[in-house]
Amino acid sequence: MLKTQKNKVLLGIALVLLGSLLFASMALADADPDHSTFIASPDTLPADNTTEGYLIATVKDNLDNPLSDQTVTVVQIGGSGNAVITPASVMTDGWGEAYFTVKSPTVELAHFRATINGTINISN
């Protein structure tokens, strides 16, 4: 009877260790630009340098798992370059999301690019 209880305890430890290994491997996943998204909401704004819209990057790995603690920066890559984007850099939250605000003083067709961890680009 004592031997059976020890086996149960050892089995429980093995499951805990396996769970730790799975968690560690998920935390090391790389961002995948094919599974990540970058959107503007709304998709049009008045050129009054006051009304703000949002740029939202959702960072995921190749299995569509959201990745937290990823550094995302956004730059304007089209238009006159007058859009004001804040903040300059954001860490993704637990859902893999990074939020930026944008406003512009001029009428323009603006395009933006999000860069994840300084190397992976996604555009809107």
Order of alpha helices (4+ residues) and beta strands (2+ residues): alpha-beta-beta-beta-beta-beta-beta-beta-beta
